[in-house]
Amino acid sequence: MRVVSETRLAEVLGRLPGVPRVVASGNHVAPLHALSILDAAVPEYRLHMLNAPLGIPDREGVTYETSFVGPGMRGHPRLSYVPSRLSLVPALLRDRLVPDVVVLHTTRPRGGTVSLGVEVNILPAAVEAVRARGGLVIAQANRQMPVTYGDAVLPLDAIDLLLEVDEPLPAARVTEPDPVSAAIGERVAALVPEQATLQTGIGAIPDATLSSLAGRQGLRIWSEMFSDGVLALHKAGCLDPDTPITASFCFGSDELYDWVDGNPRVRMLRTEKTNDPALIARHPNLVSVNSALQVDLFAQANASRIGTRVHSGFGGQTDFIVGALHSPGGQAIIALRSWHPKADVSTVVPLLSGPVTSFQHSAIVTEQGCASVWGRDAVDQAQQLVDHAAHPDARDDLREAGRILGLPLH
């Protein structure tokens, strides 16, 4: 490992041959400073990131590549979308999309290591893949990155060049859930037993769900990610003190980052562990809570596309739904609003307009109610969705469409 200046980093990057594939930390801690240096030094390259934020390099010569589309790549004409479950992206990086350069956002070195902090995800696999082919590993080492443990710990000999920075991380504002999200959160929370293991995402509905669990005891976290809702459960004494909080990345407030920093209760693991359905299934009463853009009368969910446009991707939803259904007492829940406020349409539709992201859920929950679908026949599933999940303004049309689809609804 060698600490370098910006000038020296640019010189090294400027000697890269061909059109390199660059894998970089994604989500909310993209190493934008290092990427700007790379962008100025390399005429043409492929940039692979998960859930890329706004502000990444964008010019002719830069091709985006991802299996989970974030706001920085969404709708872009130079986007190459590679469909994949999140648990299998490390295999893609090893076999099909092998990187030439990996750009990390880490802590400053300490004790012969750095920490990947709040973003572990696919990065350990990317580092292994690039080192196997003799590529380059660059760390943007940030004094303000929280220290986390588990697979976040990376030895310095895994890094070639280290650029020191001192920059605040993007942080989320903690807000009260809106009435619709709060209602959905309460309905989801009612399905969660004591001592359950939870997987949730980020957003108003997951936060409202966790907020509604304030009276439970012995809860555990095994999730792809977590946010301030988990910190609130910790403060309320709801979490099992003997079980580590396990995830692959986190995003939230400055208070969350301060709590995570050096906290031995937080264990950050690589994606192929957190999202492995077999490992997920080992946790009794694992409750997986995910959202979707649409669900249809066959209880299928689309969380990845709006019409022909890729909105996000499979992500970890399929991984956790499969794992949860194989967990003893586990449940796979899709939680969403019954009516899309921007598009002004029902989110419960006769048949998905996009591809199926997941299916065979335990329940579909909206602010209207809870449609129990696991173990019911196709007609009963559809009836549950119309009666308990769909918006009242959509129910008559759904009943009529269901009959055309061979579902004799009443």
C-alpha positions as a Markdown table, in Angstrom:
| # | Residue | x | y | z |
|---|---|---|---|---|
| 1 | Met | 0.0 | 0.0 | 0.0 |
| 2 | Arg | 1.3 | 3.4 | -0.9 |
| 3 | Val | -0.2 | 6.8 | 0.1 |
| 4 | Val | -0.3 | 9.0 | -3.0 |
| 5 | Ser | -1.2 | 12.6 | -3.9 |
| 6 | Glu | -3.9 | 13.4 | -6.4 |
| 7 | Thr | -1.2 | 14.2 | -9.0 |
| 8 | Arg | 0.5 | 10.8 | -8.6 |
| 9 | Leu | -2.9 | 8.9 | -8.6 |
| 10 | Ala | -3.8 | 10.6 | -11.9 |
| 11 | Glu | -0.4 | 9.6 | -13.4 |
| 12 | Val | -0.9 | 6.0 | -12.5 |
| 13 | Leu | -4.5 | 5.9 | -13.8 |
| 14 | Gly | -3.5 | 7.6 | -17.0 |
| 15 | Arg | -1.4 | 4.6 | -17.9 |
| 16 | Leu | -4.3 | 2.1 | -17.8 |
| 17 | Pro | -4.6 | 0.3 | -21.1 |
| 18 | Gly | -7.7 | -0.1 | -23.2 |
| 19 | Val | -11.2 | 0.5 | -21.8 |
| 20 | Pro | -10.9 | -0.7 | -18.1 |
| 21 | Arg | -13.9 | -1.8 | -16.0 |
| 22 | Val | -14.0 | 0.2 | -12.8 |
| 23 | Val | -15.9 | -1.2 | -9.8 |
| 24 | Ala | -16.6 | 1.4 | -7.1 |
| 25 | Ser | -18.3 | 1.7 | -3.8 |
| 26 | Gly | -22.0 | 2.5 | -4.4 |
| 27 | Asn | -25.1 | 3.4 | -2.5 |
| 28 | His | -24.6 | 6.5 | -0.5 |
| 29 | Val | -20.8 | 6.5 | -0.1 |
| 30 | Ala | -19.5 | 6.6 | -3.6 |
| 31 | Pro | -15.8 | 7.7 | -3.6 |
| 32 | Leu | -16.6 | 10.7 | -5.7 |
| 33 | His | -13.2 | 12.5 | -5.1 |
| 34 | Ala | -11.2 | 9.6 | -6.4 |
| 35 | Leu | -13.6 | 8.9 | -9.2 |
| 36 | Ser | -13.2 | 12.5 | -10.4 |
| 37 | Ile | -9.5 | 12.0 | -10.6 |
| 38 | Leu | -10.0 | 8.8 | -12.5 |
| 39 | Asp | -12.5 | 10.4 | -14.9 |
| 40 | Ala | -10.0 | 13.2 | -15.8 |
| 41 | Ala | -7.2 | 10.7 | -16.4 |
| 42 | Val | -8.9 | 7.8 | -18.3 |
| 43 | Pro | -10.5 | 8.7 | -21.6 |
| 44 | Glu | -12.8 | 5.7 | -21.8 |
| 45 | Tyr | -14.0 | 3.2 | -19.1 |
| 46 | Arg | -16.9 | 1.2 | -17.8 |
| 47 | Leu | -18.2 | 2.2 | -14.3 |
| 48 | His | -19.8 | -0.6 | -12.3 |
| 49 | Met | -21.7 | 0.5 | -9.2 |
| 50 | Leu | -24.6 | -0.7 | -7.2 |
| 51 | Asn | -27.3 | 1.9 | -6.6 |
| 52 | Ala | -25.1 | 4.7 | -7.9 |
| 53 | Pro | -26.0 | 8.2 | -6.4 |
| 54 | Leu | -26.2 | 11.4 | -8.3 |
| 55 | Gly | -22.9 | 13.2 | -9.0 |
| 56 | Ile | -20.9 | 10.3 | -10.5 |
| 57 | Pro | -18.9 | 11.1 | -13.7 |
| 58 | Asp | -21.1 | 11.5 | -16.7 |
| 59 | Arg | -19.7 | 12.2 | -20.2 |
| 60 | Glu | -19.1 | 10.5 | -23.5 |
| 61 | Gly | -16.6 | 7.7 | -23.0 |
| 62 | Val | -18.1 | 6.5 | -19.7 |
| 63 | Thr | -20.4 | 3.5 | -19.9 |
| 64 | Tyr | -22.5 | 2.7 | -16.8 |
| 65 | Glu | -22.9 | -0.9 | -15.7 |
| 66 | Thr | -24.9 | -2.3 | -12.8 |
| 67 | Ser | -27.3 | -5.0 | -11.5 |
| 68 | Phe | -29.1 | -2.5 | -9.3 |
| 69 | Val | -29.9 | 1.0 | -10.8 |
| 70 | Gly | -29.6 | 4.0 | -8.6 |
| 71 | Pro | -30.6 | 7.6 | -9.3 |
| 72 | Gly | -27.2 | 8.4 | -10.8 |
| 73 | Met | -27.7 | 5.9 | -13.6 |
| 74 | Arg | -31.5 | 5.6 | -13.9 |
| 75 | Gly | -32.8 | 6.3 | -17.4 |
| 76 | His | -29.3 | 6.9 | -18.8 |
| 77 | Pro | -28.7 | 6.2 | -22.5 |
| 78 | Arg | -25.3 | 4.7 | -21.8 |
| 79 | Leu | -26.5 | 2.2 | -19.1 |
| 80 | Ser | -25.8 | -1.5 | -19.4 |
| 81 | Tyr | -28.1 | -3.3 | -17.0 |
| 82 | Val | -27.1 | -6.8 | -16.0 |
| 83 | Pro | -30.0 | -8.6 | -14.3 |
| 84 | Ser | -28.9 | -10.5 | -11.3 |
| 85 | Arg | -29.9 | -11.4 | -7.8 |
| 86 | Leu | -27.7 | -9.4 | -5.5 |
| 87 | Ser | -26.3 | -12.5 | -3.9 |
| 88 | Leu | -25.0 | -13.6 | -7.3 |
| 89 | Val | -23.3 | -10.3 | -8.3 |
| 90 | Pro | -20.0 | -11.4 | -6.6 |
| 91 | Ala | -20.1 | -14.4 | -9.0 |
| 92 | Leu | -20.5 | -12.0 | -11.9 |
| 93 | Leu | -17.5 | -10.0 | -10.8 |
| 94 | Arg | -15.5 | -13.2 | -10.5 |
| 95 | Asp | -16.5 | -14.9 | -13.8 |
| 96 | Arg | -18.2 | -12.5 | -16.3 |
| 97 | Leu | -17.6 | -8.8 | -15.3 |
| 98 | Val | -14.1 | -9.0 | -13.9 |
| 99 | Pro | -12.8 | -5.6 | -12.8 |
| 100 | Asp | -9.5 | -3.9 | -13.9 |
| 101 | Val | -9.8 | -1.3 | -11.1 |
| 102 | Val | -11.6 | -1.2 | -7.8 |
| 103 | Val | -12.1 | 2.2 | -6.1 |
| 104 | Leu | -13.1 | 1.9 | -2.4 |
| 105 | His | -14.3 | 4.4 | 0.1 |
| 106 | Thr | -12.6 | 3.4 | 3.4 |
| 107 | Thr | -11.5 | 4.6 | 6.8 |
| 108 | Arg | -7.9 | 5.9 | 7.4 |
| 109 | Pro | -5.5 | 3.0 | 8.1 |
| 110 | Arg | -5.3 | 1.8 | 11.6 |
| 111 | Gly | -3.4 | -1.3 | 12.9 |
| 112 | Gly | -2.5 | -2.5 | 9.5 |
| 113 | Thr | -6.0 | -2.4 | 8.1 |
| 114 | Val | -8.7 | -0.1 | 6.8 |
| 115 | Ser | -12.5 | -0.6 | 7.3 |
| 116 | Leu | -15.0 | -0.4 | 4.4 |
| 117 | Gly | -17.2 | 1.3 | 7.0 |
| 118 | Val | -20.9 | 1.6 | 6.1 |
| 119 | Glu | -20.6 | 0.0 | 2.6 |
| 120 | Val | -19.3 | -3.6 | 2.4 |
| 121 | Asn | -21.7 | -5.2 | -0.1 |
| 122 | Ile | -20.0 | -6.6 | -3.2 |
| 123 | Leu | -16.6 | -4.9 | -2.5 |
| 124 | Pro | -14.7 | -7.7 | -0.9 |
| 125 | Ala | -15.6 | -9.9 | -3.9 |
| 126 | Ala | -14.5 | -7.1 | -6.3 |
| 127 | Val | -11.2 | -6.8 | -4.5 |
| 128 | Glu | -10.5 | -10.5 | -4.7 |
| 129 | Ala | -11.5 | -10.6 | -8.4 |
| 130 | Val | -9.3 | -7.6 | -9.4 |
| 131 | Arg | -6.3 | -8.9 | -7.5 |
| 132 | Ala | -6.6 | -12.3 | -9.1 |
| 133 | Arg | -6.1 | -10.7 | -12.5 |
| 134 | Gly | -3.4 | -8.3 | -11.3 |
| 135 | Gly | -5.5 | -5.2 | -11.4 |
| 136 | Leu | -5.5 | -2.0 | -9.3 |
| 137 | Val | -7.1 | -1.4 | -5.9 |
| 138 | Ile | -7.5 | 2.2 | -4.9 |
| 139 | Ala | -8.8 | 3.4 | -1.5 |
| 140 | Gln | -10.2 | 6.9 | -0.9 |
| 141 | Ala | -9.4 | 6.8 | 2.8 |
| 142 | Asn | -11.8 | 9.2 | 4.6 |
| 143 | Arg | -11.1 | 10.4 | 8.1 |
| 144 | Gln | -14.9 | 10.7 | 8.7 |
| 145 | Met | -15.8 | 7.1 | 7.6 |
| 146 | Pro | -17.1 | 5.1 | 10.6 |
| 147 | Val | -15.1 | 2.0 | 11.5 |
| 148 | Thr | -17.1 | -1.2 | 11.2 |
| 149 | Tyr | -16.1 | -4.8 | 11.7 |
| 150 | Gly | -16.7 | -8.3 | 10.1 |
| 151 | Asp | -16.0 | -8.4 | 6.4 |
| 152 | Ala | -15.5 | -4.7 | 6.4 |
| 153 | Val | -11.9 | -5.1 | 7.7 |
| 154 | Leu | -9.4 | -5.1 | 4.8 |
| 155 | Pro | -5.7 | -5.6 | 5.2 |
| 156 | Leu | -3.5 | -2.8 | 3.8 |
| 157 | Asp | -1.7 | -5.3 | 1.5 |
| 158 | Ala | -4.9 | -5.7 | -0.4 |
| 159 | Ile | -4.7 | -2.0 | -1.4 |
| 160 | Asp | -2.3 | -0.6 | -4.0 |
| 161 | Leu | -2.8 | 3.2 | -3.7 |
| 162 | Leu | -4.4 | 5.2 | -0.9 |
| 163 | Leu | -5.7 | 8.8 | -1.3 |
| 164 | Glu | -6.4 | 10.5 | 2.0 |
| 165 | Val | -9.5 | 12.7 | 2.2 |
| 166 | Asp | -11.5 | 14.3 | 5.0 |
| 167 | Glu | -15.1 | 14.7 | 3.9 |
| 168 | Pro | -18.5 | 14.3 | 5.6 |
| 169 | Leu | -20.6 | 11.4 | 4.5 |
| 170 | Pro | -24.1 | 12.0 | 2.9 |
| 171 | Ala | -26.6 | 11.7 | 5.7 |
| 172 | Ala | -30.4 | 11.2 | 5.8 |
| 173 | Arg | -32.8 | 13.4 | 7.7 |
| 174 | Val | -34.9 | 11.4 | 10.2 |
| 175 | Thr | -38.6 | 12.4 | 9.6 |
| 176 | Glu | -41.9 | 11.3 | 11.0 |
| 177 | Pro | -43.7 | 8.8 | 8.7 |
| 178 | Asp | -46.7 | 10.2 | 6.7 |
| 179 | Pro | -50.1 | 8.8 | 7.7 |
| 180 | Val | -50.3 | 6.2 | 4.9 |
| 181 | Ser | -46.8 | 4.9 | 5.6 |
| 182 | Ala | -47.6 | 4.8 | 9.3 |
| 183 | Ala | -50.8 | 2.8 | 8.7 |
| 184 | Ile | -48.9 | 0.3 | 6.5 |
| 185 | Gly | -46.1 | 0.1 | 9.1 |
| 186 | Glu | -48.6 | -0.7 | 11.9 |
| 187 | Arg | -50.2 | -3.5 | 9.8 |
| 188 | Val | -46.8 | -5.1 | 9.0 |
| 189 | Ala | -45.7 | -4.8 | 12.6 |
| 190 | Ala | -48.8 | -6.7 | 13.7 |
| 191 | Leu | -47.5 | -9.7 | 11.8 |
| 192 | Val | -44.1 | -9.7 | 13.5 |
| 193 | Pro | -43.8 | -12.1 | 16.5 |
| 194 | Glu | -41.7 | -11.6 | 19.5 |
| 195 | Gln | -38.0 | -12.6 | 19.0 |
| 196 | Ala | -38.3 | -12.3 | 15.2 |
| 197 | Thr | -35.4 | -11.7 | 13.0 |
| 198 | Leu | -36.0 | -8.7 | 10.7 |
| 199 | Gln | -35.0 | -7.8 | 7.2 |
| 200 | Thr | -36.2 | -4.4 | 6.0 |
| 201 | Gly | -35.0 | -1.8 | 3.5 |
| 202 | Ile | -34.9 | 2.0 | 3.6 |
| 203 | Gly | -37.7 | 4.4 | 3.3 |
| 204 | Ala | -40.9 | 5.6 | 4.9 |
| 205 | Ile | -42.7 | 2.2 | 5.2 |
| 206 | Pro | -39.7 | 0.2 | 6.6 |
| 207 | Asp | -39.1 | 3.0 | 9.1 |
| 208 | Ala | -42.7 | 3.1 | 10.1 |
| 209 | Thr | -42.7 | -0.7 | 10.5 |
| 210 | Leu | -39.7 | -0.6 | 12.8 |
| 211 | Ser | -41.3 | 2.4 | 14.8 |
| 212 | Ser | -44.4 | 0.3 | 15.3 |
| 213 | Leu | -42.3 | -2.5 | 16.9 |
| 214 | Ala | -41.2 | -0.4 | 19.9 |
| 215 | Gly | -43.0 | -2.7 | 22.4 |
| 216 | Arg | -41.4 | -6.0 | 21.2 |
| 217 | Gln | -38.6 | -7.8 | 22.9 |
| 218 | Gly | -35.7 | -9.9 | 21.7 |
| 219 | Leu | -35.7 | -8.8 | 18.1 |
| 220 | Arg | -32.8 | -9.6 | 15.8 |
| 221 | Ile | -31.5 | -7.9 | 12.6 |
| 222 | Trp | -30.2 | -9.9 | 9.6 |
| 223 | Ser | -30.6 | -7.6 | 6.7 |
| 224 | Glu | -29.0 | -6.4 | 3.5 |
| 225 | Met | -29.1 | -2.9 | 5.0 |
| 226 | Phe | -30.3 | -0.9 | 7.9 |
| 227 | Ser | -31.0 | 2.7 | 8.8 |
| 228 | Asp | -32.1 | 4.8 | 11.8 |
| 229 | Gly | -35.1 | 2.5 | 12.6 |
| 230 | Val | -32.7 | -0.1 | 13.9 |
| 231 | Leu | -31.0 | 2.5 | 16.1 |
| 232 | Ala | -34.5 | 3.5 | 17.5 |
| 233 | Leu | -35.1 | -0.2 | 18.3 |
| 234 | His | -31.8 | -0.3 | 20.1 |
| 235 | Lys | -32.7 | 2.7 | 22.2 |
| 236 | Ala | -36.0 | 1.2 | 23.1 |
| 237 | Gly | -34.4 | -2.0 | 24.3 |
| 238 | Cys | -36.2 | -4.1 | 21.7 |
| 239 | Leu | -33.1 | -5.8 | 20.3 |
| 240 | Asp | -31.6 | -9.1 | 21.6 |
| 241 | Pro | -28.4 | -7.8 | 23.3 |
| 242 | Asp | -26.6 | -11.1 | 22.6 |
| 243 | Thr | -27.1 | -11.1 | 18.8 |
| 244 | Pro | -25.1 | -8.9 | 16.5 |
| 245 | Ile | -26.8 | -6.5 | 14.1 |
| 246 | Thr | -25.8 | -8.0 | 10.8 |
| 247 | Ala | -26.0 | -6.3 | 7.4 |
| 248 | Ser | -24.0 | -5.4 | 4.3 |
| 249 | Phe | -24.4 | -1.7 | 4.3 |
| 250 | Cys | -26.2 | 1.1 | 6.1 |
| 251 | Phe | -27.4 | 4.6 | 5.5 |
| 252 | Gly | -28.9 | 7.1 | 7.8 |
| 253 | Ser | -28.3 | 10.1 | 10.0 |
| 254 | Asp | -25.1 | 11.4 | 11.5 |
| 255 | Glu | -26.3 | 10.0 | 14.8 |
| 256 | Leu | -26.5 | 6.5 | 13.2 |
| 257 | Tyr | -23.0 | 6.8 | 11.9 |
| 258 | Asp | -21.7 | 7.9 | 15.3 |
| 259 | Trp | -23.4 | 4.8 | 16.9 |
| 260 | Val | -22.1 | 2.4 | 14.2 |
| 261 | Asp | -18.5 | 3.8 | 14.5 |
| 262 | Gly | -16.4 | 1.2 | 16.4 |
| 263 | Asn | -19.5 | -0.6 | 17.7 |
| 264 | Pro | -18.8 | -4.3 | 18.2 |
| 265 | Arg | -22.6 | -5.0 | 18.1 |
| 266 | Val | -22.6 | -4.1 | 14.4 |
| 267 | Arg | -21.3 | -6.8 | 12.1 |
| 268 | Met | -21.0 | -5.9 | 8.4 |
| 269 | Leu | -20.7 | -8.9 | 6.1 |
| 270 | Arg | -20.2 | -9.3 | 2.3 |
| 271 | Thr | -23.3 | -9.7 | 0.2 |
| 272 | Glu | -22.9 | -13.3 | -0.6 |
| 273 | Lys | -23.3 | -14.0 | 3.1 |
| 274 | Thr | -26.1 | -11.6 | 4.1 |
| 275 | Asn | -28.1 | -12.4 | 1.0 |
| 276 | Asp | -27.5 | -16.2 | 0.9 |
| 277 | Pro | -31.0 | -17.7 | 1.1 |
| 278 | Ala | -29.6 | -20.7 | 2.9 |
| 279 | Leu | -28.0 | -18.6 | 5.6 |
| 280 | Ile | -31.2 | -16.5 | 5.8 |
| 281 | Ala | -33.3 | -19.6 | 6.3 |
| 282 | Arg | -31.3 | -20.6 | 9.3 |
| 283 | His | -32.9 | -17.8 | 11.4 |
| 284 | Pro | -36.2 | -18.8 | 12.9 |
| 285 | Asn | -39.1 | -16.4 | 12.5 |
| 286 | Leu | -37.3 | -14.3 | 9.9 |
| 287 | Val | -39.7 | -11.6 | 8.7 |
| 288 | Ser | -38.7 | -10.1 | 5.3 |
| 289 | Val | -40.3 | -6.8 | 4.5 |
| 290 | Asn | -39.9 | -5.5 | 1.0 |
| 291 | Ser | -41.8 | -3.1 | -1.3 |
| 292 | Ala | -42.8 | -3.1 | -4.9 |
| 293 | Leu | -44.0 | -0.9 | -7.7 |
| 294 | Gln | -46.9 | -3.2 | -8.5 |
| 295 | Val | -48.5 | -6.4 | -7.4 |
| 296 | Asp | -51.0 | -8.3 | -9.6 |
| 297 | Leu | -53.9 | -10.7 | -9.0 |
| 298 | Phe | -51.6 | -13.7 | -9.2 |
| 299 | Ala | -49.7 | -12.3 | -6.1 |
| 300 | Gln | -46.6 | -11.5 | -8.3 |
| 301 | Ala | -44.6 | -8.4 | -7.5 |
| 302 | Asn | -42.7 | -6.1 | -9.8 |
| 303 | Ala | -40.1 | -4.0 | -8.0 |
| 304 | Ser | -37.6 | -3.5 | -10.9 |
| 305 | Arg | -39.2 | -1.9 | -14.0 |
| 306 | Ile | -41.7 | 0.8 | -14.9 |
| 307 | Gly | -42.9 | -0.3 | -18.3 |
| 308 | Thr | -39.8 | -0.8 | -20.4 |
| 309 | Arg | -37.6 | 1.3 | -18.2 |
| 310 | Val | -35.4 | -0.2 | -15.6 |
| 311 | His | -36.2 | 1.5 | -12.3 |
| 312 | Ser | -33.9 | -0.5 | -10.0 |
| 313 | Gly | -33.4 | -4.2 | -10.4 |
| 314 | Phe | -33.9 | -7.5 | -8.5 |
| 315 | Gly | -31.7 | -6.4 | -5.7 |
| 316 | Gly | -31.9 | -8.6 | -2.6 |
| 317 | Gln | -35.7 | -9.0 | -2.6 |
| 318 | Thr | -35.7 | -12.4 | -4.2 |
| 319 | Asp | -32.9 | -13.6 | -2.0 |
| 320 | Phe | -34.7 | -12.7 | 1.2 |
| 321 | Ile | -38.1 | -13.8 | 0.1 |
| 322 | Val | -36.8 | -17.3 | -0.7 |
| 323 | Gly | -34.8 | -17.4 | 2.5 |
| 324 | Ala | -37.7 | -16.2 | 4.7 |
| 325 | Leu | -40.1 | -18.7 | 3.3 |
| 326 | His | -37.6 | -21.5 | 4.2 |
| 327 | Ser | -37.1 | -20.1 | 7.7 |
| 328 | Pro | -39.0 | -21.9 | 10.4 |
| 329 | Gly | -42.0 | -19.6 | 11.1 |
| 330 | Gly | -40.6 | -17.1 | 8.5 |
| 331 | Gln | -42.7 | -14.7 | 6.5 |
| 332 | Ala | -42.1 | -12.8 | 3.3 |
| 333 | Ile | -44.1 | -9.6 | 3.2 |
| 334 | Ile | -44.6 | -7.1 | 0.4 |
| 335 | Ala | -45.7 | -3.7 | 1.7 |
| 336 | Leu | -46.8 | -0.8 | -0.5 |
| 337 | Arg | -49.3 | 1.9 | -0.9 |
| 338 | Ser | -52.5 | 0.8 | -2.6 |
| 339 | Trp | -52.5 | 3.9 | -4.8 |
| 340 | His | -49.5 | 5.4 | -6.5 |
| 341 | Pro | -49.6 | 9.1 | -5.6 |
| 342 | Lys | -47.5 | 10.4 | -8.6 |
| 343 | Ala | -48.9 | 8.2 | -11.4 |
| 344 | Asp | -52.4 | 8.4 | -9.8 |
| 345 | Val | -53.0 | 4.7 | -10.5 |
| 346 | Ser | -53.7 | 1.6 | -8.5 |
| 347 | Thr | -50.6 | -0.4 | -7.4 |
| 348 | Val | -52.7 | -3.6 | -7.4 |
| 349 | Val | -53.2 | -4.5 | -11.1 |
| 350 | Pro | -54.7 | -7.4 | -13.0 |
| 351 | Leu | -51.4 | -8.5 | -14.5 |
| 352 | Leu | -48.0 | -7.0 | -14.1 |
| 353 | Ser | -46.9 | -4.5 | -16.8 |
| 354 | Gly | -43.2 | -5.3 | -16.0 |
| 355 | Pro | -41.3 | -8.4 | -15.2 |
| 356 | Val | -41.8 | -10.5 | -12.1 |
| 357 | Thr | -39.3 | -9.6 | -9.4 |
| 358 | Ser | -40.7 | -11.9 | -6.8 |
| 359 | Phe | -43.6 | -14.2 | -6.1 |
| 360 | Gln | -45.0 | -16.6 | -3.5 |
| 361 | His | -45.2 | -14.2 | -0.7 |
| 362 | Ser | -46.8 | -14.7 | 2.7 |
| 363 | Ala | -48.8 | -11.5 | 2.6 |
| 364 | Ile | -49.3 | -8.2 | 0.7 |
| 365 | Val | -49.9 | -5.3 | 3.0 |
| 366 | Thr | -51.2 | -1.8 | 2.1 |
| 367 | Glu | -52.9 | 0.9 | 4.1 |
| 368 | Gln | -56.2 | -0.8 | 3.2 |
| 369 | Gly | -55.4 | -4.0 | 5.0 |
| 370 | Cys | -53.4 | -7.3 | 4.9 |
| 371 | Ala | -54.0 | -9.8 | 2.1 |
| 372 | Ser | -52.9 | -13.2 | 3.3 |
| 373 | Val | -51.8 | -15.1 | 0.2 |
| 374 | Trp | -49.5 | -18.0 | 1.4 |
| 375 | Gly | -51.1 | -21.4 | 1.1 |
| 376 | Arg | -54.3 | -20.2 | -0.7 |
| 377 | Asp | -55.3 | -21.2 | -4.2 |
| 378 | Ala | -55.0 | -18.7 | -7.0 |
| 379 | Val | -58.6 | -17.5 | -6.8 |
| 380 | Asp | -58.5 | -17.1 | -3.1 |
| 381 | Gln | -55.2 | -15.2 | -3.4 |
| 382 | Ala | -56.8 | -12.8 | -5.9 |
| 383 | Gln | -59.9 | -12.3 | -3.7 |
| 384 | Gln | -57.7 | -11.5 | -0.7 |
| 385 | Leu | -55.8 | -8.9 | -2.8 |
| 386 | Val | -59.0 | -7.2 | -4.1 |
| 387 | Asp | -60.8 | -7.2 | -0.7 |
| 388 | His | -57.9 | -6.4 | 1.6 |
| 389 | Ala | -55.1 | -4.7 | -0.3 |
| 390 | Ala | -56.5 | -2.9 | -3.3 |
| 391 | His | -57.8 | 0.7 | -3.1 |
| 392 | Pro | -61.6 | 0.8 | -3.1 |
| 393 | Asp | -61.6 | 2.8 | -6.3 |
| 394 | Ala | -59.8 | 0.0 | -8.1 |
| 395 | Arg | -61.8 | -3.0 | -6.8 |
| 396 | Asp | -64.6 | -3.2 | -9.3 |
| 397 | Asp | -62.2 | -3.0 | -12.3 |
| 398 | Leu | -60.0 | -5.6 | -10.7 |
| 399 | Arg | -62.9 | -8.0 | -10.2 |
| 400 | Glu | -63.9 | -7.6 | -13.8 |
| 401 | Ala | -60.3 | -8.1 | -15.0 |
| 402 | Gly | -59.9 | -11.1 | -12.8 |
| 403 | Arg | -62.9 | -12.8 | -14.4 |
| 404 | Ile | -61.3 | -12.3 | -17.8 |
| 405 | Leu | -58.1 | -13.8 | -16.5 |
| 406 | Gly | -60.0 | -16.9 | -15.3 |
| 407 | Leu | -60.3 | -15.8 | -11.7 |
| 408 | Pro | -64.0 | -15.9 | -10.8 |
| 409 | Leu | -64.0 | -13.1 | -8.2 |
| 410 | His | -67.0 | -11.7 | -6.4 |
